[in-house]
Amino acid sequence: MGIKDANNMGAAMAPAALDTLLTHFKDTGRSPSYYDAIITGDLGHVGKEILIEMAETKGYNIKSNYNDCGVLIFDKEKQDTHSGRKWLCLLWNRFFWLFI
């Protein structure tokens, strides 16, 4: 992966997110295309890309229906996205269904 920033928690958690998704797909016999949306909590831009790449190496294409709350909520060009935003992403994940 080549990530050198020990504080990039999204990059650190991408393998665990992949493991969770792969286990779910195998347990249920479903593929990523079964779902309207696959959303992670807050991997951020780097973690999101790592997860997509890692899923592809395992034979799963999640590009069309995968996104990340941190990417959806925060603008990396306009906001400092390097600290304490997990609580907002947790709320977004918990209450997202209210907005659909």
Rosetta blueprint (number, residue, H / E / L):
1 M L
2 G L
3 I L
4 K L
5 D L
6 A L
7 N L
8 N L
9 M H
10 G H
11 A H
12 A H
13 M H
14 A H
15 P H
16 A H
17 A H
18 L H
19 D H
20 T H
21 L H
22 L H
23 T H
24 H H
25 F H
26 K H
27 D H
28 T H
29 G L
30 R L
31 S L
32 P H
33 S H
34 Y H
35 Y L
36 D L
37 A L
38 I E
39 I E
40 T E
41 G L
42 D L
43 L L
44 G H
45 H H
46 V H
47 G H
48 K H
49 E H
50 I H
51 L H
52 I H
53 E H
54 M H
55 A H
56 E H
57 T H
58 K L
59 G L
60 Y L
61 N L
62 I L
63 K L
64 S L
65 N L
66 Y E
67 N E
68 D E
69 C H
70 G H
71 V H
72 L H
73 I H
74 F L
75 D L
76 K L
77 E L
78 K L
79 Q L
80 D L
81 T L
82 H L
83 S L
84 G L
85 R L
86 K H
87 W H
88 L H
89 C H
90 L H
91 L H
92 W H
93 N H
94 R H
95 F H
96 F H
97 W H
98 L H
99 F H
100 I L
